[in-house]
Amino acid sequence: MNNKKTIFSGIQPSGALTLGSYLGAIKNWVEMSKNYNCYYCIVDMHAITVRHTPAELRRRTLEQLAQYIACGLDPEKNTIFIQSHVSAHAELCWVLSCYAMFGELSRMTQFKDKSAKNVDNINAGLFTYPVLMAADILLYNADLVPVGSDQKQHVELARDIANRFNGVYGDVFTMPEPYIPKVGARIMSLSNPEKKMSKSDEDTGGCVYLMQSPEEIMRNFKRAVTDSETSIRYDAENKPGISNLIQIYSAVSGKTFKEIEEEFAGRGYGDFKAAVGEAVVEMWCPIREEAQRIMKDKAYLEAVYRQGAQRAEYVAGKTLRKVYKKLGFVAR
């Protein structure tokens, strides 16, 4: 019998995958697949809370799937699927919205942030998408949800909703826990180290993208914001730029912060930024080339997402049927 714990996580196909996406999430996902039952989703339904170009969404969804596989996620060992291909996500979202409180949703910090960025399109989906996120997690009885620290609030909401539902109908949902890795959990922008590196950032100079050329990657690292000192040491509060570069170099090279500080003692920021850029290029070139190769094999990609959806649908369907029975819905 499989006694492994279950993990669920997903990334929106709203932009190209960044170094932050890889080091903060996907690299850890690859490691987790050895010890957990893993469900990794391309959450395309979340991507439509802001206005988008349909053809671009379709292209990015397939690119992201290819990039997942190129980064080391084996479709045979993980359930990799597209969210909109499993209708149970939308169905459970409606049920859970009846057990989520308006006050809870209005306190979500990401709703406030996204509303400020999309003042002409503050739609109901933008307000209720944390309920869809709760449905994503609870459908698969996830024990752990790998998230950045900025997403922890959403897992807590999923727990609150699950607890409320369980309190009425008995032991239906597993209570998920957020899993936040200590290293590489929050890679910051190269141009503004006070902000998280984000694929939706308008300042592309602050991001490093998976499909960028080595020349573009090196250029962004050489322009990275640092400080007026000259010492290369980790001090997140007073030296956020250099500390971010140290964290990136550590995550890519496997060296500790202390080893990095010793390696670059007495050397300038220019040397260090170039070394970090070169380490990232060396790591990413094979991944980019593999992603490009996979993207050309449309039949393979289709087989992967169809197989993933079938696996996900089997588990999600069982959870949804249990929920519907508890609610008193007549069986289909």
C-alpha positions in Angstrom: 0.0 0.0 0.0 1.2 3.5 -0.8 1.7 5.4 2.4 3.4 8.4 0.9 2.0 11.8 1.7 0.5 13.9 -1.1 1.7 17.2 -2.4 -0.2 19.6 -4.7 1.2 22.8 -6.3 0.7 24.8 -9.4 1.9 27.8 -11.3 -0.1 30.2 -13.6 0.8 30.2 -17.3 0.5 34.0 -17.1 4.2 34.6 -18.2 7.5 32.9 -18.9 8.9 30.9 -16.1 11.6 32.8 -14.1 14.6 31.9 -12.1 12.4 32.5 -9.1 9.9 30.0 -10.3 12.6 27.4 -10.8 14.6 27.9 -7.6 11.6 28.7 -5.4 9.3 25.9 -6.7 10.1 23.6 -9.5 13.6 22.5 -8.3 12.1 21.5 -5.0 9.2 19.8 -6.8 11.7 17.5 -8.6 13.2 16.5 -5.2 9.8 15.9 -3.6 8.7 13.5 -6.4 11.1 10.9 -4.9 9.2 10.8 -1.6 5.7 12.0 -2.2 2.6 11.5 -4.4 2.9 14.7 -6.4 0.2 16.6 -8.3 1.7 19.5 -10.3 -0.8 21.7 -12.1 -0.7 24.4 -14.7 -3.4 26.6 -13.2 -4.8 28.2 -16.4 -8.2 29.0 -14.8 -6.4 31.3 -12.3 -4.8 33.1 -15.3 -8.1 34.6 -16.6 -8.7 36.9 -13.5 -6.8 39.5 -15.5 -7.4 40.3 -19.2 -5.3 38.1 -21.5 -4.7 37.1 -25.1 -6.2 33.6 -25.7 -3.6 32.5 -28.2 -0.9 33.6 -25.8 -2.4 31.7 -22.9 -2.6 28.6 -25.0 1.0 28.9 -26.1 2.3 29.6 -22.6 0.3 26.7 -21.1 2.1 24.2 -23.5 5.4 25.9 -23.1 5.1 25.7 -19.3 4.3 22.0 -19.6 7.4 21.5 -21.7 9.5 23.5 -19.2 8.2 21.4 -16.3 9.4 18.2 -18.0 12.7 19.8 -19.1 13.3 20.9 -15.5 13.2 17.3 -14.4 9.6 16.5 -13.6 9.0 13.0 -14.9 5.3 12.6 -16.1 5.5 8.9 -15.2 6.4 9.7 -11.5 4.2 12.8 -11.1 0.7 13.7 -12.1 1.2 16.7 -14.3 -1.9 18.3 -15.7 -3.8 21.4 -16.9 -6.3 22.7 -14.4 -9.1 23.4 -16.9 -9.0 19.8 -18.1 -10.4 18.6 -14.7 -13.9 20.0 -14.3 -14.0 19.1 -10.6 -11.8 22.2 -9.8 -14.6 24.5 -10.9 -17.3 22.4 -9.4 -15.7 22.2 -5.9 -14.9 25.9 -6.1 -18.6 26.7 -6.2 -19.3 24.4 -3.2 -16.4 25.9 -1.2 -17.5 29.5 -2.0 -20.6 28.7 0.1 -18.3 27.9 3.0 -15.9 30.9 2.6 -16.7 34.1 4.4 -16.8 37.5 2.6 -14.6 39.0 5.4 -11.9 36.3 4.9 -11.7 36.9 1.2 -11.6 40.7 1.7 -8.6 40.4 3.9 -6.4 38.5 1.4 -3.4 40.7 0.7 -3.0 39.5 -2.9 -6.5 40.6 -3.7 -5.5 44.1 -2.5 -2.3 44.1 -4.5 -3.9 42.8 -7.7 -6.8 45.2 -7.4 -4.4 48.1 -7.2 -2.7 46.9 -10.4 -6.0 46.2 -12.3 -8.2 49.1 -11.2 -10.3 48.9 -14.4 -11.0 45.2 -14.0 -11.6 44.3 -10.3 -13.8 41.3 -11.1 -15.5 38.7 -8.9 -12.9 36.1 -10.0 -10.1 38.3 -8.7 -11.9 38.3 -5.3 -12.8 34.7 -5.1 -9.8 33.0 -6.7 -8.4 31.9 -3.3 -11.5 29.7 -3.1 -10.5 28.0 -6.4 -7.0 27.6 -4.9 -8.6 25.9 -1.9 -10.5 23.6 -4.3 -7.2 22.8 -6.1 -5.6 21.7 -2.9 -8.5 19.9 -1.2 -9.5 17.8 -4.3 -6.3 15.8 -3.9 -6.3 15.5 -0.1 -3.0 17.2 -0.2 -0.9 16.9 3.0 1.6 19.6 2.0 1.4 22.5 -0.4 4.8 24.0 -1.5 4.4 27.7 -1.5 6.4 30.9 -1.2 5.9 32.8 2.1 3.6 35.3 0.2 1.2 32.4 -0.6 1.0 31.0 2.9 -2.2 33.0 3.6 -4.0 31.0 0.8 -3.2 27.7 2.4 -4.4 29.0 5.7 -7.7 30.0 4.1 -8.0 26.5 2.5 -7.5 25.0 6.0 -10.2 27.3 7.4 -12.7 26.4 4.7 -11.9 22.6 5.1 -12.2 22.9 8.9 -15.6 24.6 8.5 -16.9 22.0 6.0 -15.6 19.1 8.1 -17.2 20.6 11.2 -20.6 20.3 9.5 -20.3 17.1 7.5 -17.6 15.1 9.2 -14.1 14.1 8.1 -14.2 14.9 4.4 -11.1 17.0 3.6 -7.5 16.4 4.6 -6.0 19.5 6.4 -3.2 20.8 4.2 0.0 22.3 5.6 2.1 24.9 3.8 5.6 23.8 2.9 8.1 26.6 2.6 11.7 25.6 1.7 14.4 27.5 3.6 16.7 28.1 0.6 15.5 29.6 -2.6 12.0 30.1 -1.3 11.9 33.8 -2.3 14.1 35.0 -5.1 14.0 38.8 -5.4 14.0 41.0 -8.4 17.5 41.9 -9.7 16.5 45.5 -10.3 14.5 45.9 -7.1 15.6 43.5 -4.4 12.8 44.6 -2.1 10.3 42.9 -4.5 9.9 39.2 -5.4 11.1 38.2 -8.8 7.8 37.7 -10.7 6.9 36.6 -14.2 4.2 39.3 -14.3 6.7 42.1 -13.5 6.7 44.8 -16.1 10.4 45.5 -15.4 11.9 42.6 -17.4 15.4 43.7 -16.4 14.7 42.5 -12.9 13.8 38.9 -14.0 15.8 36.1 -15.5 13.6 33.9 -17.7 14.1 30.2 -18.5 14.0 30.8 -22.3 16.3 33.8 -22.4 19.6 33.6 -24.2 22.9 33.4 -22.3 23.7 37.0 -23.4 20.4 38.3 -22.0 20.9 36.5 -18.7 24.4 37.8 -18.3 23.3 41.4 -19.1 20.6 41.3 -16.4 23.0 40.0 -13.8 25.6 42.6 -14.7 23.0 45.3 -14.2 21.8 43.9 -10.9 21.3 46.5 -8.1 23.7 46.1 -5.2 24.8 48.8 -2.7 27.5 51.4 -2.0 29.7 49.0 0.0 32.3 46.6 -1.4 32.0 43.6 0.8 30.3 40.5 -0.4 28.4 39.2 2.7 24.9 38.1 3.5 22.8 40.7 5.3 19.3 40.7 4.0 18.2 43.7 5.9 21.0 46.1 5.0 22.3 44.6 1.8 19.3 43.1 0.0 20.8 43.2 -3.5 24.0 41.3 -2.7 22.1 39.0 -0.3 19.7 38.1 -3.1 22.7 37.3 -5.4 24.3 35.2 -2.7 21.0 33.3 -2.2 20.8 32.6 -6.0 24.4 31.5 -6.2 24.0 29.3 -3.2 20.8 27.6 -4.7 22.5 27.1 -8.0 26.0 26.0 -6.8 25.1 24.2 -3.6 27.6 26.3 -1.6 26.8 27.8 1.8 26.6 31.5 2.3 29.8 31.3 4.4 31.6 29.4 1.6 30.5 32.1 -0.9 31.6 34.9 1.3 35.1 33.3 1.7 35.3 32.6 -2.1 34.7 36.2 -3.0 36.5 37.9 -0.1 38.4 40.9 -1.4 36.8 40.7 -4.8 34.5 43.3 -6.4 30.8 43.3 -7.1 31.5 43.1 -10.8 33.3 39.8 -10.4 30.6 38.4 -8.2 27.7 39.4 -10.5 29.4 37.8 -13.5 30.1 34.6 -11.5 26.4 34.3 -10.5 25.3 34.9 -14.1 27.7 32.3 -15.4 26.5 29.7 -12.9 22.8 30.4 -13.9 23.6 30.2 -17.6 25.5 26.9 -17.1 22.5 25.4 -15.2 19.8 26.7 -17.5 21.3 26.1 -21.0 20.6 22.3 -21.0 17.1 22.9 -19.6 16.2 25.5 -22.2 17.5 23.3 -25.0 15.4 20.4 -23.7 12.3 22.6 -23.4 12.7 23.7 -27.0 13.1 20.1 -28.2 9.9 19.0 -26.3 7.9 21.9 -27.6 8.4 20.6 -31.1 6.9 17.2 -30.2 3.3 18.1 -30.1 2.1 14.5 -30.0 4.2 13.8 -26.9 2.9 16.9 -25.1 -0.7 16.0 -25.8 -0.1 12.5 -24.5 1.4 13.9 -21.3 -1.4 16.3 -20.5 -4.2 13.8 -21.4 -2.6 11.1 -19.2 -2.1 13.7 -16.4 -5.8 14.8 -16.6 -7.0 11.2 -16.5 -5.0 10.5 -13.4 -6.0 13.8 -11.7 -9.7 13.3 -12.7 -9.8 9.9 -11.1 -8.8 11.2 -7.7 -10.6 14.6 -7.9 -13.8 12.8 -9.0 -13.8 10.6 -5.9 -13.4 13.6 -3.7 -16.2 15.5 -5.5 -18.6 12.6 -5.3 -18.0 12.3 -1.6 -18.6 16.1 -1.1 -21.8 15.9 -3.2 -23.1 13.0 -1.2 -22.5 14.8 2.1 -24.3 17.9 0.7 -27.4 15.8 -0.2 -27.1 16.1 -4.0 -28.8 13.3 -5.9 -26.2 10.9 -7.4 -25.7 11.1 -11.2 
